[in-house]
């Protein structure tokens, strides 16, 4: 997992091999998980988050979406490379 962003209690990350997919972001907190596509912004899956939490998460993604999409653009064509720059906070 590569953490790209943190907002409050939520960790936003992508999985290994992520640059082979369309732009997305995963969100995790206290055992709950959700996955959103970034273009267009849409919930792909949810495991445990309430509607209220999903609304907060969606707003946090909107707030950081330009940076997240810049990250995705920078890794296109660089399969297997890890992201660099301001977005990468932590790799697990």
C-alpha positions as CSV (number, residue, x, y, z in Angstrom):
1,X,0.0,0.0,0.0
2,X,1.2,3.5,-0.8
3,X,-0.4,6.2,1.3
4,X,-1.0,9.3,-0.8
5,X,-3.0,11.5,1.5
6,X,-4.4,11.8,5.0
7,X,-7.4,13.8,6.0
8,X,-8.4,13.7,9.7
9,X,-8.9,10.1,10.6
10,X,-8.9,8.7,7.1
11,X,-5.9,7.3,5.2
12,X,-6.1,7.5,1.4
13,X,-3.9,5.0,-0.5
14,X,-3.4,2.9,-3.7
15,X,-2.3,-0.7,-3.9
16,X,0.8,-2.2,-5.6
17,X,0.3,-2.3,-9.4
18,X,-2.2,0.5,-9.2
19,X,-0.9,2.3,-12.3
20,X,-2.4,-0.4,-14.4
21,X,-6.0,0.7,-13.4
22,X,-8.0,3.8,-14.0
23,X,-7.4,6.5,-11.4
24,X,-8.8,5.5,-8.1
25,X,-8.2,6.0,-4.3
26,X,-8.9,3.6,-1.4
27,X,-9.8,4.9,2.0
28,X,-9.3,3.1,5.3
29,X,-10.2,3.8,8.9
30,X,-10.8,1.5,11.9
31,X,-11.3,-1.6,9.8
32,X,-13.6,0.1,7.3
33,X,-12.7,0.3,3.6
34,X,-14.0,2.1,0.6
35,X,-12.8,2.6,-3.0
36,X,-13.6,5.6,-5.2
37,X,-12.8,6.2,-8.9
38,X,-11.4,9.6,-9.4
39,X,-12.7,10.3,-12.9
40,X,-15.6,10.6,-12.6
41,X,-15.7,10.7,-8.8
42,X,-17.8,7.7,-7.8
43,X,-18.0,5.1,-5.0
44,X,-16.9,1.7,-6.3
45,X,-17.1,-0.3,-3.1
46,X,-17.8,0.2,0.6
47,X,-17.3,-2.0,3.5
48,X,-18.5,-0.5,6.8
49,X,-18.6,3.3,6.3
50,X,-21.9,5.0,7.0
51,X,-23.5,7.4,4.5
52,X,-22.4,10.3,6.6
53,X,-18.8,9.1,6.6
54,X,-18.9,8.5,2.9
55,X,-20.0,12.1,2.4
56,X,-17.1,13.3,4.5
57,X,-14.7,11.1,2.6
58,X,-16.1,12.2,-0.8
59,X,-15.5,15.8,0.2
60,X,-12.0,15.1,1.3
61,X,-11.3,13.4,-2.0
62,X,-12.8,16.4,-3.9
63,X,-10.5,18.7,-1.9
64,X,-7.4,16.7,-2.8
65,X,-8.5,15.4,-6.2
66,X,-6.3,17.7,-8.3
67,X,-3.2,16.5,-6.5
68,X,-4.3,12.9,-6.7
69,X,-5.0,13.2,-10.4
70,X,-1.5,14.8,-10.9
71,X,0.0,11.8,-9.2
72,X,-1.8,9.4,-11.5
73,X,-0.7,11.5,-14.6
74,X,2.9,11.4,-13.4
75,X,3.0,7.6,-13.1
76,X,1.3,6.8,-16.4
77,X,3.9,5.3,-18.7
78,X,6.2,4.6,-15.8
79,X,4.8,1.1,-14.9
80,X,6.2,-0.2,-11.6
81,X,7.7,3.1,-10.5
82,X,6.7,4.4,-7.1
83,X,5.3,7.9,-6.8
84,X,7.5,10.7,-5.7
85,X,6.9,14.2,-4.4
86,X,4.5,15.8,-2.0
87,X,1.8,13.2,-2.2
88,X,3.7,10.2,-1.0
89,X,3.5,10.1,2.8
90,X,4.1,6.5,3.7
91,X,4.7,3.2,2.0
92,X,3.8,-0.1,3.7
